Amino acid sequence: MNVDCDMYRYLKRSVFFAGLLLLCFTLLTWSMPVQANTNINQADTSNFINSQLEAEVLQIIRNHPEVIREALQAEQQQQQQQQQQAKQYIKQLIKENPSSVIGESPVTDAMEKKIVLIEFSDFQCPYCAKAHKTLKQFIGKHKNEVTLVYKHYPLNSIHPEAIAAAKAAWAAQAQGEFWPYQDALFSKQDQLGENLYIALAKKLKLDLEQFNQERNSEEVNTAIEKDKQLAEKLGIRGTPFFFINGETFSGAVPLSKLESVLNHTLSEQT
């Protein structure tokens, strides 16, 4: 007999029973007729049962903490396996049909016979701005070997301008000016806001009416959501994040790291 499995099942049964008990008491209380001399208070009864339930569950956890720990470890292992499977799947797709992964995302150059570097980034992330400078150097040096693909991953919970900036860049892409617009957003990261988005559009001589329509369209929401879903499928939790030939790395990595990854990738292809 597996004791840990038995204890885990016991914990689940205990929680279920306590919850069922709470439900029965709640239904019983609600079904009782209201009488003038009755001192039963439904809220007090519910609070009492909730307290009893909480006490029972906490006692079980105190007595058998390993059950919780092992359950969490099992969940983490399952998530890691799923993420690894997703990465392998994406890697295979990039080799066999890169356009299916890249979709409508902006690319620096044609993809034929090139190594594909996918970047997940956030225009308001300071580490992304730092990584952007390094990427410019790297792509400038290896433009005949590497194609950079930009994927939007705005972390709007901590960066309030991230989505608006991503939408503006997407609208610029619709007029063929994504890369200069992207470069300007990172260069002026401390100025992100409506005034900057319009000013950059004017500077790049974009059609302002089309620009505003594009960044407020349903298409832009769909495009950004697709990028976010891909990032979540790969288990990405922060930015910047990079995916190249099956290898992943994150953060404002130095140029030497990119060079090392490229050399390793090239050696695998020979």
Rosetta blueprint (number, residue, H / E / L):
1 M L
2 N L
3 V H
4 D H
5 C H
6 D H
7 M H
8 Y H
9 R H
10 Y H
11 L H
12 K H
13 R H
14 S H
15 V H
16 F H
17 F H
18 A H
19 G H
20 L H
21 L H
22 L H
23 L H
24 C H
25 F H
26 T H
27 L H
28 L H
29 T H
30 W H
31 S H
32 M L
33 P L
34 V L
35 Q L
36 A L
37 N L
38 T L
39 N L
40 I L
41 N L
42 Q H
43 A H
44 D H
45 T H
46 S H
47 N H
48 F H
49 I H
50 N H
51 S H
52 Q H
53 L H
54 E H
55 A H
56 E H
57 V H
58 L H
59 Q H
60 I H
61 I H
62 R H
63 N H
64 H L
65 P H
66 E H
67 V H
68 I H
69 R H
70 E H
71 A H
72 L H
73 Q H
74 A H
75 E H
76 Q H
77 Q H
78 Q H
79 Q H
80 Q H
81 Q H
82 Q H
83 Q H
84 Q H
85 Q H
86 A H
87 K H
88 Q H
89 Y H
90 I H
91 K H
92 Q H
93 L H
94 I H
95 K H
96 E H
97 N L
98 P H
99 S H
100 S H
101 V H
102 I H
103 G L
104 E L
105 S L
106 P L
107 V E
108 T L
109 D L
110 A L
111 M L
112 E L
113 K L
114 K L
115 I E
116 V E
117 L E
118 I E
119 E E
120 F E
121 S E
122 D L
123 F L
124 Q L
125 C L
126 P H
127 Y H
128 C H
129 A H
130 K H
131 A H
132 H H
133 K H
134 T H
135 L H
136 K H
137 Q H
138 F H
139 I H
140 G H
141 K H
142 H L
143 K L
144 N L
145 E L
146 V E
147 T E
148 L E
149 V E
150 Y E
151 K E
152 H E
153 Y L
154 P L
155 L L
156 N L
157 S L
158 I L
159 H L
160 P L
161 E L
162 A H
163 I H
164 A H
165 A H
166 A H
167 K H
168 A H
169 A H
170 W H
171 A H
172 A H
173 Q H
174 A L
175 Q L
176 G L
177 E L
178 F H
179 W H
180 P H
181 Y H
182 Q H
183 D H
184 A H
185 L H
186 F H
187 S H
188 K L
189 Q H
190 D H
191 Q H
192 L L
193 G L
194 E H
195 N H
196 L H
197 Y H
198 I H
199 A H
200 L H
201 A H
202 K H
203 K H
204 L L
205 K L
206 L L
207 D L
208 L H
209 E H
210 Q H
211 F H
212 N H
213 Q H
214 E H
215 R H
216 N L
217 S L
218 E H
219 E H
220 V H
221 N H
222 T H
223 A H
224 I H
225 E H
226 K H
227 D H
228 K H
229 Q H
230 L H
231 A H
232 E H
233 K H
234 L L
235 G L
236 I L
237 R L
238 G L
239 T L
240 P L
241 F E
242 F E
243 F E
244 I E
245 N L
246 G L
247 E E
248 T E
249 F E
250 S E
251 G L
252 A L
253 V L
254 P L
255 L H
256 S H
257 K H
258 L H
259 E H
260 S H
261 V H
262 L H
263 N H
264 H H
265 T H
266 L H
267 S H
268 E H
269 Q H
270 T L
